[in-house]
Amino acid sequence: LFHSCNMAIPRRLLAFNPTIGRQILRCSSTSSSPSSAPSGTTWSKNATLPGGFNADGLREWAILTDFGTDSYESMTGQEIRRRRRQMSDDPKDQPYVDLFSKRVSDECSEYLSHHPSPSDVLGQAFFGSRNFIAERMVLSSLNSLFSLYPGHAKILPTNFKLNEQYLQWKVTMKAPLELICSYEIGGVKVKGCTMLAYDPSLRKAYHGNCFDVAEGKLQGFLPEMGIQMHVKYADFLLSGMVNEMESIRSK
């Protein structure tokens, strides 16, 4: 479930060249769309990016909203400034975050650029890919034992709506080019979020994760081994999403 900053992952653990903290594009929820967005799309004038295309932006969103518990849009400027002042400057006290990217084919890029809601395609492709099947089966089995989520949350949405739930993920932010789904593991009291995004200017799909475990607690042999496994799995899921988008495009 943890497949959901410049110092997020030790470089010796990065075997797949994920994009960590790269400042590709950082936009607030009121910013304009990427200049490369095709004029014929319905989202070309409103392609907001609350989490941005970088790990630092995703982590800031997670901290300010308490991992999607609070609505960023409903916060006043004063409240946002208050929460920012409470954010620790020490990387060891900040929650873990990562970001991975993979270029899509020209045909897939063309398909997404003319789709009315690329973030819906991202969500369908991520949770509907072959690479996600094993995790879906595990979560379904656990749900039959512990009732972790309602029965209707087993159906993969066609359109991801705000507050809609799929398995243990709830949609907590949706923009035309970005989807953030949050989750909470009740037994260990850990919150986290999974971000999916598409950058039409670079023709890249993104998969980011942030969870409420401080960087300082992830030091040592066992935690670093766990992060290394997470990195491999996150890249595996991103590849599955990109492949599934190709399948969706060709239908």
C-alpha positions as CSV (number, residue, x, y, z in Angstrom):
1,L,0.0,0.0,0.0
2,F,3.0,2.3,0.4
3,H,3.6,2.7,-3.3
4,S,1.9,6.0,-2.8
5,C,12.3,16.0,-2.1
6,N,15.5,15.9,-2.7
7,M,16.3,13.8,0.3
8,A,13.4,11.4,0.2
9,I,15.4,8.3,-0.9
10,P,19.1,7.7,-0.5
11,R,20.7,7.7,-3.9
12,R,22.2,4.3,-3.4
13,L,18.6,2.9,-3.3
14,L,17.6,4.5,-6.6
15,A,17.9,1.7,-9.2
16,F,15.3,3.0,-11.6
17,N,16.1,6.7,-12.0
18,P,12.9,8.1,-10.5
19,T,12.3,11.8,-10.6
20,I,13.0,13.0,-7.1
21,G,12.2,16.6,-6.4
22,R,12.9,17.7,-9.9
23,Q,11.3,21.1,-10.5
24,I,9.4,20.3,-13.7
25,L,6.3,22.4,-13.0
26,R,4.9,23.7,-9.8
27,C,1.4,25.3,-9.9
28,S,-1.0,26.3,-7.2
29,S,-4.7,25.3,-7.5
30,T,-5.4,28.7,-9.0
31,S,-2.6,28.8,-11.6
32,S,-3.1,28.6,-15.3
33,S,-2.6,25.5,-17.4
34,P,0.6,24.4,-19.1
35,S,1.3,26.4,-22.3
36,S,1.5,23.3,-24.3
37,A,-2.0,22.1,-23.7
38,P,-3.9,21.8,-27.0
39,S,-6.4,24.5,-27.5
40,G,-9.1,22.0,-28.5
41,T,-9.2,20.3,-25.1
42,T,-11.8,21.2,-22.5
43,W,-9.1,21.4,-19.8
44,S,-6.7,23.7,-21.7
45,K,-7.7,26.8,-19.7
46,N,-8.2,25.1,-16.4
47,A,-5.5,22.5,-16.1
48,T,-4.6,23.1,-12.4
49,L,-1.9,21.2,-10.6
50,P,-2.4,21.3,-6.8
51,G,0.3,18.8,-6.2
52,G,2.5,19.8,-9.0
53,F,4.9,17.6,-11.0
54,N,7.5,17.4,-8.2
55,A,7.9,15.6,-4.9
56,D,8.2,18.7,-2.8
57,G,4.9,20.0,-4.1
58,L,3.2,16.7,-3.3
59,R,4.6,16.6,0.2
60,E,3.5,20.2,0.8
61,W,0.0,19.4,-0.3
62,A,-0.1,16.3,2.0
63,I,1.1,18.3,5.0
64,L,-1.2,21.3,4.4
65,T,-4.3,19.0,4.0
66,D,-3.4,16.4,6.5
67,F,-3.1,13.9,3.6
68,G,-6.4,14.9,2.1
69,T,-8.4,15.1,5.3
70,D,-8.9,18.8,4.9
71,S,-9.8,20.6,1.7
72,Y,-7.1,22.9,0.4
73,E,-9.6,24.9,-1.6
74,S,-11.6,25.7,1.5
75,M,-8.7,27.0,3.5
76,T,-8.2,30.7,4.0
77,G,-4.9,32.3,3.2
78,Q,-4.3,32.9,6.9
79,E,-4.9,29.2,7.6
80,I,-2.5,28.1,4.9
81,R,0.2,30.5,6.2
82,R,-0.4,29.2,9.7
83,R,0.1,25.6,8.6
84,R,3.2,26.4,6.6
85,R,4.8,28.0,9.7
86,Q,4.2,24.7,11.5
87,M,6.0,22.7,8.9
88,S,9.4,21.5,10.1
89,D,12.5,22.7,8.2
90,D,14.4,19.5,9.2
91,P,14.1,16.9,6.4
92,K,14.3,14.2,9.0
93,D,11.0,15.4,10.5
94,Q,9.2,15.6,7.2
95,P,7.0,12.8,5.8
96,Y,8.4,10.4,3.3
97,V,7.8,11.3,-0.4
98,D,8.9,10.1,-3.8
99,L,8.0,10.7,-7.4
100,F,8.6,8.5,-10.5
101,S,8.1,9.4,-14.2
102,K,7.9,7.5,-17.5
103,R,7.5,8.9,-21.0
104,V,4.4,7.7,-22.9
105,S,4.3,7.0,-26.6
106,D,3.4,9.8,-29.1
107,E,0.1,8.0,-29.8
108,C,-0.8,7.9,-26.1
109,S,0.2,11.5,-25.7
110,E,-2.0,12.5,-28.5
111,Y,-4.9,10.5,-27.0
112,L,-4.4,12.1,-23.6
113,S,-4.1,15.6,-25.0
114,H,-7.5,15.3,-26.6
115,H,-9.2,13.5,-23.7
116,P,-11.6,15.7,-21.7
117,S,-10.2,14.3,-18.4
118,P,-6.7,12.7,-18.6
119,S,-6.7,12.1,-14.8
120,D,-9.6,9.7,-15.2
121,V,-7.5,7.7,-17.7
122,L,-4.6,7.7,-15.3
123,G,-6.8,6.4,-12.5
124,Q,-8.3,3.7,-14.6
125,A,-4.9,2.6,-16.0
126,F,-3.2,2.6,-12.6
127,F,-5.7,0.7,-10.6
128,G,-6.8,-1.4,-13.6
129,S,-3.4,-2.6,-14.8
130,R,-2.1,-6.1,-14.7
131,N,0.7,-5.0,-12.4
132,F,-1.9,-3.9,-9.8
133,I,-3.8,-7.2,-9.8
134,A,-1.8,-8.8,-6.9
135,E,-2.3,-5.9,-4.6
136,R,-6.0,-5.7,-5.5
137,M,-6.4,-9.4,-4.6
138,V,-4.6,-9.0,-1.3
139,L,-6.7,-6.0,-0.3
140,S,-9.9,-7.8,-1.4
141,S,-9.0,-10.8,0.8
142,L,-8.2,-8.6,3.8
143,N,-11.4,-6.8,3.3
144,S,-13.4,-10.0,3.5
145,L,-11.8,-10.6,6.9
146,F,-11.7,-7.1,8.4
147,S,-14.2,-5.0,6.4
148,L,-11.6,-2.3,5.5
149,Y,-13.9,-0.6,3.0
150,P,-17.5,-0.8,1.8
151,G,-18.5,-3.3,-0.8
152,H,-19.3,-0.8,-3.5
153,A,-15.6,0.4,-3.4
154,K,-14.6,-2.8,-5.2
155,I,-15.8,-1.3,-8.5
156,L,-13.2,0.6,-10.5
157,P,-14.7,4.0,-11.3
158,T,-14.9,5.2,-14.9
159,N,-14.9,8.8,-13.7
160,F,-13.1,9.5,-10.5
161,K,-15.1,11.9,-8.4
162,L,-14.1,13.8,-5.3
163,N,-14.5,11.7,-2.2
164,E,-15.3,8.6,-4.2
165,Q,-13.6,5.5,-2.8
166,Y,-11.9,2.6,-4.6
167,L,-10.6,-0.2,-2.3
168,Q,-8.8,1.7,0.5
169,W,-8.2,4.9,-1.6
170,K,-10.4,7.9,-1.5
171,V,-10.2,10.7,-4.2
172,T,-9.1,13.8,-2.2
173,M,-8.0,15.9,-5.1
174,K,-8.8,15.9,-8.8
175,A,-7.7,18.2,-11.6
176,P,-7.7,17.5,-15.3
177,L,-4.0,16.5,-15.3
178,E,-3.6,15.2,-11.8
179,L,-5.4,12.8,-9.4
180,I,-4.5,12.3,-5.7
181,C,-6.1,9.5,-3.7
182,S,-5.6,9.2,0.0
183,Y,-5.7,6.2,2.4
184,E,-5.3,5.4,6.1
185,I,-4.1,2.2,7.6
186,G,-6.1,2.1,10.8
187,G,-4.2,-0.6,12.6
188,V,-0.9,1.3,12.5
189,K,-2.4,4.8,12.3
190,V,-0.6,5.7,9.1
191,K,-2.0,8.1,6.5
192,G,-0.7,8.3,2.9
193,C,-1.6,9.4,-0.6
194,T,-0.9,8.3,-4.1
195,M,-0.6,10.9,-6.9
196,L,-1.0,10.3,-10.6
197,A,-0.3,13.0,-13.2
198,Y,0.4,13.7,-16.8
199,D,2.6,16.5,-18.2
200,P,1.7,17.2,-21.8
201,S,4.8,19.3,-22.4
202,L,7.2,16.5,-21.6
203,R,4.8,13.7,-22.5
204,K,5.4,12.0,-19.2
205,A,3.2,10.1,-16.8
206,Y,3.9,10.5,-13.0
207,H,3.4,8.3,-10.0
208,G,4.1,9.9,-6.6
209,N,3.7,8.7,-3.0
210,C,3.7,10.4,0.3
211,F,3.0,8.8,3.7
212,D,3.0,10.0,7.2
213,V,6.3,8.4,8.4
214,A,9.1,10.8,9.1
215,E,12.3,10.5,7.0
216,G,14.3,10.1,10.2
217,K,12.5,6.9,11.1
218,L,13.4,5.3,7.8
219,Q,17.1,5.1,8.6
220,G,18.9,1.8,9.2
221,F,19.2,-1.5,7.4
222,L,15.6,-2.8,7.7
223,P,13.8,0.5,6.9
224,E,16.1,1.1,3.9
225,M,15.5,-2.4,2.6
226,G,11.7,-1.7,2.9
227,I,12.1,1.6,1.0
228,Q,14.2,-0.2,-1.7
229,M,11.4,-2.8,-2.2
230,H,8.9,0.1,-2.3
231,V,10.9,1.9,-5.0
232,K,11.0,-1.2,-7.2
233,Y,7.3,-1.8,-6.7
234,A,6.4,1.8,-7.4
235,D,8.3,1.7,-10.6
236,F,6.6,-1.6,-11.5
237,L,3.2,0.0,-10.9
238,L,4.1,3.0,-13.0
239,S,5.1,0.8,-15.9
240,G,1.8,-1.1,-15.6
241,M,-0.1,2.2,-15.7
242,V,1.7,3.4,-18.9
243,N,1.1,0.0,-20.5
244,E,-2.5,0.0,-19.6
245,M,-3.0,3.5,-21.0
246,E,-1.7,2.2,-24.3
247,S,-4.3,-0.6,-24.2
248,I,-7.1,2.0,-23.3
249,R,-5.9,4.2,-26.2
250,S,-6.0,1.4,-28.7
251,K,-9.6,0.2,-27.9
